[in-house]
């Protein structure tokens, strides 16, 4: 495995075994005599919306900050050729401000289990930050799910402003299926 693949490999928990994969219909049919369990399943979206091929559709990756009037959004539904340009067209982030990264995605067909968000930030080829967050398991639904991650503070100072940062963002599930792999970049400046 290459160093970049090592950086993007999700951590594993010793002794954890991925459970048996079941369809939405199979889960909905379980314990039909338990009314409270049926209400709980309905709240999770385990109703008639399932069926078909399991698919996670990344919608957008965004950056929000109290100092930013509108979030900076990367549209992940664009064609692959357009997404590839993001690597060479860095967005600008104001130095020394608090910001949060978020992702929006849809789930179609069947339940996706153990969805994780991985993001590695490198500067001059050296890893300076890694974010890994367990998003959880999601059932299919027409609306997109949105997750916002912990607030961070952007670096500041002349050294931080010189050069740009390369970011790789990935969505991966318990089965090891990579649903999104986006390479993009940012640079720091005194203003947005």
Secondary structure, DSSP 8 states (H G I E B T S, - for coil): --HHHHHTS----TT--------HHHHHHTTTT-HHHHHHHHHTT-STT--S--EEEEEEEEEE-TT-SS-EEEETTS-HHHHHGGGTS-EEEETT-EEEEEEEEEEESS-EEEEEEEEEEEETTEEEEEEEEEEEEE---SS-EEEE---EE---SHHHHSS-EEEEEEEE-TT--EEEEEEEEEEEES--
